[in-house]
C-alpha cells in the first residue's frame, strides 16, 4: 500500500476563500504525509461544470480520494487536520513528527 | 398619477405554466406559477414523484419546454423503468436533448466534514443541466434527502433557501417534492422557503379503503380551487378529478335512442332517451333491472354502436346465458366486438380503482353507450358520500363525452327508495325509471313507471310488464274497480270483459234480427193497405159510372116528359133539349 500512488482530486468553484484555504491545507498535508507518492488534481467547476456529476459533487470544496479505493469524499476547507487524516485514511503512525 | 392608473388597468396577471396534467390545470386556473418554485408534499406512496415527472414529460411533449429532473433518491435507470409503464420514454427524451436526468447520490458514510463548505457544487450541476438543454422546467425530487447527507443543518438550510431564490432568478418553473411531516406540511419545514405555491397530496385510508386527495394549500397571487380533489394514478398518468370545476357546459344532442323495449319507448314523449343522457333504473331485487339494461345494450349494438357493460354481480358468460333465456342473444354482439362486458366484484378494487377502470375502458373502446349494473353494489367499498362523489364524477365524465349511460340501482323493499337513489344520483340523471313489485293477493307482479324524464313528456301510468321468452313485454293498462289490476286479477278482469263483449255482441245480432222482422211485417202491412186502397178505388169508380148512367137516364126521362106536356108527343125526346 505504501508503494501505491495516491490520486486526489480537489473540486473548487473559482478562487473563493474556502477553496484557497482548502488547497493550501491539502498541499500541506500531502507534503507532510504523502510526499512523492501522490497526484493532486484541482478541478474548477466554474470552468468545467460537466465534471460535477461524475464524482457526485454537491458541496464545495470537496476532496475526493480516487486511489486507493474505496473512494472517499471530504467536504469543507480541510481546516481540521485530524479529521482529514482520518477521512483519507492516512495513518498517523506514518507521520514522521509523532 | 395618470400613468399609475394606466399601468393598473394593464397589470399583467400572474403568468402560469400549464402542467398538462388532467384536471390540475383547471383547479389551479391555468397551471403552476411560471418561473417560480412549487412545493408538492405528501406522505409516502401518494405519487409526488409521478406528478413531478408527468409535469416534466407533458412540458416536453405538449408545450415544447425541456426539463431537468434532479433526483436524490432513485437513480435515472430506476426512474425510467418506473415510468415506462405510463408510456413515458425518458431515455428517448434524454437522447433528444429535451430532458436531463441527474441522480444526486447522498451518502453520509462517504462524506467526511472538515471545516466550512457550501453547496455550490449542486448549483453548478443544476445550472449546467439547465443551460445545456435550455430547460424551462425543473424537478427536484425530494431535496430533503440532503438532510440525511449533510450534518450541518444551519449551512444546509441557508443553502436550500439560496437554491430556491436562485431557481426563481433563473426563471425556471420548478416542482420540489417533499415528504410530509408530523403536524407540518414537510418534515424539514421546506414550506417556509417556498412561498408561491404549495400542493398537498394525501393518501387516506378510511375503513380499509384508500382514497387519494389533492389540495392546493396556497397559491400566492392567484385564485384557485380550494377543495380537496380526488385524484387517480392511472395507466396514462396522474389525473385530478375536479367535480366542482366542471361547468355543466357539455354539448347536448337531440337524437333519440331506443330503450330496447318498444312499449317503453312509447311511454316517452319522443320515443326513447336523448342521446348522451343518463338513465337510472331503480328497483327492488328481481324486478328485471338487469334484463332491461341488457335490452338497452342490445338495442345499441343493433344500431351498430359500441356498448360497454360493467356488471358487478354476474360473470359475462352467466349474463349471456341468462339473457338468452329471455330471448336476448348477446353473443353475436360480443363476437362482433360491439359489446364489451367488464365483470368484477365491487370489492375487488377501491372506488378510485373502479373509476380508473371505467375511464380506461371508455378510453380504449370509445363506446356510445355505457351500462353499469348495479351502482349500489359500490357502497360495499365506500361510504355513501364517496360513492356519490365518484358517481357524480363518472356521470359528468360520460356526459362530457356524449355517452348515453344507463345505471341500475337496487332499492330496499322496506322504504321503497334507498338513500342512495334519493339523495345520491337521482338528481344527476336525466331519466329515472322505477320498476317494482306489485304484490297483490297471493302473487307478485312487476310494474314499471317513469319518475322523471328531463326534456320530454312521459306517461304517468304504472305499466305491468312481463319477462317472456321473447324479451320484455309491457301490458296495456287495465283499470279495475280498485285501481290498476295486475296478474291473475288482470286475467280475471280480462276474461270478464271478454264474456261481456260476447254477450253484447249476441244482443246486437238479436236486435238486428228483430228489426228485420219488424221491417218485413210493416212491408206486408203496407202491401195489404195498398190492395185495400185499390179495391176501394175500384168500387168508387164503379159507383161513379153507375151514377153517370143513372143521371143520363133521368135526364132523358125528363126530356121525354117535357115534350109530352107541350103536345109534341110525336117528337122524339132527343130532338130538342
Interface residues (C-beta under 8 A of the other chain):
Chain A: X11 X13 X18 X21 X22 X45 X46 X49 X50 X52 X53 X56 X57 X58 X59 X60 X61 X62 X71 X72 X73 X74 X75 X76 X77 X78 X79 X80 X83 X84 X86 X87
Chain B: X102 X104 X105 X106 X110 X111 X112 X113 X114 X115 X116 X117 X118 X119 X120 X121 X122 X124 X125 X127 X128 X132 X146 X149 X150
